[in-house]
Amino acid sequence: MSFRMKASLVVIILVVFVVIGFLWWQTTQKQPSETQGGLGSELYQNTENPAENLPAVNPLENKPEVNPLSDTNPFSDIKTNPFK
């Protein structure tokens, strides 16, 4: 190997070690940052869900019984288990 190739290899290895050392130093120096309450967090905490205050709007909740044949089957309440 020539001197020039050895020198460039040493420089590349040193640069890689410097980058790895810098990244390791950055990860050890990081401290968890405390989130400060801003305008968005204050609005989120003070607002309510508007869907909780809506009245019930189900039209079938109090529907009348209009099927005349629903009371004609005497066997509608009998349930048999064929495997018993």
C-alpha positions as CSV (number, residue, x, y, z in Angstrom):
1,M,0.0,0.0,0.0
2,S,1.2,3.4,-0.8
3,F,1.6,6.2,1.8
4,R,-1.2,8.2,0.3
5,M,-3.7,5.3,0.6
6,K,-2.6,4.6,4.2
7,A,-3.1,8.3,5.1
8,S,-6.5,8.5,3.5
9,L,-7.6,5.3,5.3
10,V,-6.4,6.7,8.7
11,V,-8.3,10.0,8.0
12,I,-11.5,8.1,7.1
13,I,-11.2,5.9,10.3
14,L,-10.7,9.1,12.4
15,V,-13.7,10.8,10.9
16,V,-15.8,7.7,11.6
17,F,-14.7,7.6,15.2
18,V,-15.3,11.4,15.6
19,V,-18.9,11.0,14.2
20,I,-19.6,8.0,16.4
21,G,-18.2,9.8,19.5
22,F,-20.3,12.9,18.7
23,L,-23.5,11.0,18.3
24,W,-22.8,9.0,21.5
25,W,-22.1,12.3,23.4
26,Q,-25.4,13.8,22.0
27,T,-27.5,10.9,23.2
28,T,-25.9,10.9,26.7
29,Q,-26.4,14.7,27.0
30,K,-30.1,14.7,26.1
31,Q,-32.4,15.3,29.0
32,P,-36.1,14.8,28.7
33,S,-37.6,18.2,28.0
34,E,-40.6,19.2,30.0
35,T,-43.6,20.1,27.8
36,Q,-44.9,23.5,28.6
37,G,-48.6,24.2,28.5
38,G,-49.4,26.4,25.6
39,L,-52.6,27.8,24.3
40,G,-53.5,24.6,22.6
41,S,-53.2,22.5,25.8
42,E,-55.3,25.1,27.7
43,L,-58.0,25.0,25.1
44,Y,-58.0,21.2,25.0
45,Q,-58.4,21.0,28.8
46,N,-61.1,23.6,29.0
47,T,-63.3,22.4,26.2
48,E,-66.0,19.8,26.5
49,N,-67.3,17.2,24.1
50,P,-70.3,18.8,22.4
51,A,-71.8,15.4,21.6
52,E,-72.3,14.7,25.3
53,N,-74.9,17.5,25.5
54,L,-77.0,16.4,22.5
55,P,-80.6,15.0,23.1
56,A,-81.4,11.5,22.0
57,V,-82.5,11.6,18.4
58,N,-83.3,8.0,17.7
59,P,-86.7,8.0,15.9
60,L,-87.3,4.3,16.6
61,E,-86.8,4.5,20.3
62,N,-90.6,4.9,21.0
63,K,-92.1,3.3,18.0
64,P,-95.6,1.8,18.3
65,E,-96.2,-1.9,17.8
66,V,-97.8,-2.1,14.4
67,N,-97.3,-5.7,13.5
68,P,-100.7,-7.5,14.0
69,L,-99.1,-11.0,13.5
70,S,-96.6,-10.7,16.3
71,D,-99.1,-12.0,18.9
72,T,-100.6,-14.8,16.8
73,N,-97.8,-17.4,17.0
74,P,-98.2,-19.4,20.3
75,F,-94.9,-21.2,19.8
76,S,-92.7,-18.0,19.5
77,D,-91.4,-18.3,23.0
78,I,-90.5,-22.0,22.9
79,K,-86.9,-22.8,22.3
80,T,-85.8,-26.4,21.9
81,N,-82.3,-27.7,21.8
82,P,-82.1,-30.6,19.3
83,F,-78.8,-31.8,20.8
84,K,-80.1,-32.3,24.4
